[in-house]
């Protein structure tokens, strides 16, 4: 899908070469569409709404959408073949959770925190009970009852609501089943948006996780329904390039599963185990967990990079790598300045020195190498 917009001569020639090779070498089908712009849109993100056209491609059963500022490091065929039916799969906007204030749990001083420390086995038992209870006397699943009661995301969504915030999803990568009703609804929301709302805001208004956590059913017709939204793991599907250059911040939000994101900043008992009479396991995302219990878990830039399926360029105000003004010398200078600041930092938050900056730089090198081979 390609939006037709005004460009200079160089941009037209370069774009024509790239699109021609995509068609000739990779048998890519190009759909030319008009850009979706709305009054008051800021230039940097004005064309972001154009992605909504993908919802109207109803000739396809399923589509994996990704923004043009994504690099792929592994195939994602499992997103076509391995997911249960749902209209949309999208990752959490995980990086936004880094800005949450540290929280606490009222039970912290008396009992171990149970919720976010539950493991996959605990959740599987709960889900099995819900699935079994949703079967009718003929053994048929009551889809409304099943998907309205699956518990995994509800606590996190409710916790964000109590904090006066929202659990948001990102739209730079998602899986969808195209549907004209959803497309029309998206366009209507965009046409009536406020001045400071952009594509991700409208995408989240369409899904409305607070409502979906209680009523996650999309009616195809009177006899057939499926979930509107299911959550795609941000690790490994939605890594941002900027994650590697945050040498002064931790990366626990990337290491945390979606259902626990609203809780990862809480003061968990596990982090103060010696002072507490109730011994509990440490949160799996915790750096204490990495340093004391399990050296195979936690943040290691190179390992995280090698395990990622994609990398999304997100380093604002640093421009996108294809911007004509970005030269290798400029990237070298940015990396050098980042390393200087990193080395001046007294507290090594991530326990890995400044190696994350090398990984960040490699993402941009990968883009350059990829484009040079096209």
C-alpha positions in Angstrom: 0.0 0.0 0.0 1.6 3.3 -1.1 0.3 6.8 -0.5 0.6 9.3 -3.3 2.1 12.5 -2.0 4.1 15.4 -3.4 7.8 14.8 -3.6 10.9 16.4 -5.2 12.5 14.9 -8.3 15.1 12.9 -6.4 12.5 11.5 -4.1 10.4 10.4 -7.1 13.3 8.7 -8.9 14.5 7.0 -5.7 11.0 5.8 -4.8 10.3 4.6 -8.4 13.5 2.5 -8.3 12.6 0.9 -4.9 9.0 0.2 -6.0 10.1 -1.2 -9.3 12.5 -3.6 -7.7 9.9 -4.7 -5.2 7.5 -5.6 -8.0 10.1 -7.3 -10.3 12.2 -9.2 -7.7 9.8 -9.9 -4.9 6.5 -10.0 -6.8 5.1 -7.3 -4.5 1.6 -6.0 -5.3 1.4 -2.2 -5.0 -1.9 -0.5 -4.2 -1.9 3.3 -4.7 -4.1 5.1 -2.3 -4.8 8.8 -1.5 -3.2 10.0 1.7 -5.7 10.5 4.5 -5.1 13.9 5.9 -7.2 15.9 8.3 -7.4 19.6 9.2 -4.9 20.7 11.8 -2.6 17.7 11.5 1.1 18.4 12.3 3.3 17.8 9.3 5.5 15.2 11.0 2.6 12.8 11.5 0.0 14.0 9.0 0.2 10.9 6.8 0.0 8.5 9.7 -3.8 8.1 9.1 -3.2 6.7 5.6 -2.5 3.3 7.2 -6.2 3.0 8.0 -6.7 2.1 4.3 -5.5 -1.4 5.1 -8.7 -2.1 6.9 -10.6 -1.7 3.6 -8.6 -4.4 1.8 -11.3 -6.9 2.3 -10.1 -9.1 -0.6 -7.5 -10.4 1.9 -8.4 -12.7 4.8 -5.5 -11.5 7.0 -2.9 -8.8 6.8 0.2 -8.0 8.8 0.6 -4.3 8.8 3.8 -2.4 9.6 4.9 1.2 9.3 7.5 2.0 6.7 10.0 2.8 9.5 10.3 -0.8 10.6 13.1 -3.3 9.9 12.5 -7.0 9.9 15.0 -9.5 11.3 13.0 -12.7 11.0 9.9 -14.0 9.2 6.6 -13.8 11.0 4.6 -16.5 9.3 3.3 -17.6 12.7 1.2 -14.5 12.7 -0.7 -15.8 9.7 -1.0 -19.4 10.8 -0.6 -19.6 14.6 -3.1 -17.1 16.0 -6.6 -17.8 17.2 -9.3 -15.8 15.3 -9.6 -12.1 16.2 -10.2 -9.0 14.2 -7.1 -7.2 15.4 -3.8 -8.2 17.1 -1.7 -5.4 18.4 1.2 -4.9 20.8 1.1 -2.8 23.9 2.7 0.7 23.6 5.2 -0.6 26.1 7.6 2.3 26.1 4.9 4.6 27.5 4.9 2.6 30.8 8.4 3.7 31.5 7.1 7.1 32.4 4.8 5.7 35.1 5.5 6.8 38.6 6.6 4.1 41.1 3.5 2.6 42.7 2.8 0.4 45.7 0.3 -2.2 46.6 -1.8 -1.8 49.8 -1.0 -5.4 50.6 2.7 -4.8 50.4 3.3 -4.5 54.1 1.3 -7.6 55.1 1.1 -10.2 52.4 3.2 -11.0 49.3 1.8 -9.5 46.1 0.1 -12.3 44.1 -1.2 -10.7 40.9 1.8 -9.8 38.7 3.9 -12.5 40.1 1.7 -15.3 38.8 3.5 -17.5 36.2 2.3 -18.9 32.9 1.2 -22.2 34.6 -1.0 -20.2 37.1 -2.6 -18.3 34.2 -3.2 -21.5 32.2 -5.1 -23.1 35.0 -7.4 -20.0 35.3 -7.9 -19.9 31.6 -8.8 -23.6 31.5 -11.4 -23.1 34.2 -13.0 -20.2 32.2 -12.9 -22.2 29.0 -14.6 -25.2 30.6 -17.3 -23.0 32.2 -18.1 -21.4 28.8 -19.1 -24.8 27.2 -22.8 -25.4 26.9 -24.5 -28.8 27.3 -23.6 -29.7 23.7 -19.9 -28.9 24.2 -20.1 -25.7 22.1 -18.2 -22.7 23.3 -20.2 -19.6 24.3 -17.9 -17.1 22.6 -19.4 -14.1 24.4 -18.9 -15.7 27.8 -15.4 -17.0 27.0 -13.8 -13.8 25.6 -15.5 -11.5 28.1 -14.1 -13.4 31.0 -10.5 -14.2 30.1 -8.6 -12.5 32.9 -5.1 -11.8 31.7 -5.4 -8.1 30.7 -8.2 -6.9 33.0 -6.1 -6.2 36.1 -3.6 -4.1 34.1 -6.3 -2.2 32.3 -8.1 -1.4 35.6 -4.9 -0.4 37.3 -4.1 2.1 34.6 -7.7 3.5 34.9 -7.2 3.9 38.7 -4.0 5.9 37.9 -6.0 8.2 35.7 -4.4 6.9 32.6 -5.1 4.3 29.9 -3.5 1.1 28.7 -2.6 1.9 25.1 -1.7 -0.2 22.1 0.6 0.8 19.4 -0.2 0.8 15.7 3.2 0.6 14.0 2.7 -3.1 13.7 -0.5 -5.1 13.9 -2.4 -8.1 12.5 -5.9 -7.6 11.2 -8.8 -9.1 9.3 -9.9 -6.3 7.0 -13.4 -5.3 7.5 -15.4 -2.4 5.9 -17.3 -1.7 9.1 -14.1 -1.1 11.1 -12.6 1.0 8.3 -15.7 3.2 8.1 -15.6 3.6 11.9 -11.9 4.5 11.9 -12.4 7.2 9.2 -15.4 8.6 11.1 -13.4 8.8 14.3 -10.5 10.5 12.4 -12.8 13.0 10.8 -14.2 14.1 14.1 -10.9 13.9 16.1 -9.5 16.8 18.1 -6.5 18.7 16.8 -3.9 16.9 19.0 -5.1 13.4 18.2 -3.0 11.3 15.8 -3.3 7.8 14.2 -2.4 5.9 17.4 -5.0 7.8 19.4 -7.7 7.0 16.9 -6.6 3.3 16.7 -6.9 3.1 20.5 -10.3 4.8 20.4 -11.5 2.1 17.9 -10.4 -0.7 20.2 -11.2 1.0 23.5 -9.5 -1.5 25.8 -11.6 -0.5 28.8 -14.7 -1.5 27.0 -13.2 -4.5 25.3 -12.1 -6.0 28.6 -15.8 -6.3 29.4 -17.2 -6.8 25.9 -14.5 -8.1 23.6 -16.8 -9.4 20.9 -17.1 -8.2 17.2 -20.3 -9.4 15.5 -19.7 -10.6 11.9 -23.4 -11.4 11.6 -26.2 -12.5 13.9 -24.8 -16.1 14.2 -21.0 -15.5 14.1 -18.7 -13.4 16.3 -15.0 -13.3 17.2 -12.9 -11.1 19.6 -12.3 -7.6 18.4 -8.8 -7.4 19.9 -6.1 -9.7 21.2 -2.7 -8.5 22.5 0.5 -9.3 20.5 3.7 -9.6 22.7 5.8 -6.5 22.2 8.8 -8.7 22.9 9.8 -9.7 20.2 7.4 -8.1 17.8 7.5 -4.3 18.7 11.0 -3.4 19.8 11.9 0.3 19.2 15.3 1.4 18.2 15.4 4.0 21.0 15.3 1.3 23.6 19.0 0.7 23.1 20.1 4.3 23.7 18.3 4.6 27.0 21.5 3.9 29.0 20.3 6.0 31.9 17.0 4.1 32.3 16.1 0.6 32.9 14.4 -1.7 30.3 12.0 -3.5 32.6 9.0 -2.4 30.6 10.3 -4.2 27.5 11.0 -7.3 29.6 7.5 -7.3 31.2 4.7 -9.2 29.6 1.7 -7.1 28.5 -0.6 -8.3 31.3 1.9 -7.1 33.9 2.9 -3.7 32.4 0.8 -1.6 34.8 2.4 -3.2 37.8 6.1 -3.3 36.9 6.9 0.0 38.7 5.3 -1.1 41.9 7.5 -1.8 45.0 7.2 -5.6 44.9 7.9 -7.7 47.9 10.4 -9.7 45.9 12.7 -6.7 45.6 13.0 -6.3 49.4 12.8 -9.9 50.3 15.4 -9.8 53.2 13.4 -7.2 55.0 10.1 -9.0 54.6 8.8 -11.9 56.6 7.1 -13.5 53.6 9.7 -14.8 51.1 8.4 -14.7 47.5 10.0 -15.1 44.1 11.2 -11.9 42.5 9.3 -10.5 39.5 10.7 -12.0 36.3 11.3 -8.6 34.8 13.4 -7.4 37.8 17.1 -6.7 37.6 17.3 -8.3 41.0 16.0 -11.4 39.3 18.7 -11.2 36.7 21.6 -10.5 39.2 20.6 -12.9 41.9 18.6 -15.8 40.6 18.8 -16.3 36.9 21.6 -15.1 34.6 19.7 -16.2 31.5 17.0 -13.5 32.0 17.0 -9.7 32.1 18.3 -7.0 29.8 21.3 -7.7 27.6 21.3 -5.4 24.5 22.9 -7.9 22.1 20.7 -10.8 23.2 17.5 -8.7 23.0 18.5 -7.4 19.6 19.2 -11.0 18.3 15.8 -12.2 19.6 13.8 -9.3 18.1 11.6 -9.9 15.1 11.4 -6.2 14.2 12.9 -2.9 15.1 10.9 0.3 14.8 12.8 3.5 14.3 11.7 5.7 17.1 14.3 8.2 18.2 12.5 11.6 17.8 13.9 14.2 17.4 16.5 12.2 15.5 15.1 12.0 11.9 14.2 8.7 10.2 17.2 7.0 8.6 16.1 7.7 5.0 15.9 11.4 5.6 18.2 13.1 3.1 19.8 15.3 5.8 21.0 12.3 7.8 24.5 11.3 6.8 26.8 8.7 8.3 29.0 11.4 9.8 26.0 12.8 11.7 25.1 9.3 13.0 28.7 8.8 14.1 28.6 12.1 16.0 25.3 11.3 17.7 26.7 7.9 18.8 29.9 9.5 20.0 28.0 12.1 22.1 25.8 9.4 23.6 28.8 7.3 24.6 30.4 10.3 26.2 27.3 10.9 28.3 27.0 7.2 29.1 30.6 7.0 30.4 30.1 10.1 32.6 27.1 8.4 34.3 28.1 7.2 37.8 25.3 4.6 38.1 25.3 1.8 35.5 21.6 1.2 35.6 21.7 -1.7 33.1 24.9 -3.4 34.3 26.3 -3.5 30.8 28.3 -0.4 30.3 27.6 1.5 27.1 27.2 -1.5 24.8 23.5 -0.6 24.2 24.6 2.4 22.1 26.6 0.1 19.8 23.5 -2.0 19.3 21.5 1.2 18.6 24.0 2.2 16.0 23.9 -1.2 14.4 20.1 -0.9 13.8 20.9 2.2 11.6 23.7 0.4 9.9 21.4 -2.5 9.1 19.0 -0.1 7.5 21.8 1.4 5.4 23.1 -2.0 4.4 19.6 -3.2 3.4 19.0 -0.1 1.2 22.4 -0.5 -0.5 21.4 -4.0 -1.6 18.1 -2.9 -3.1 
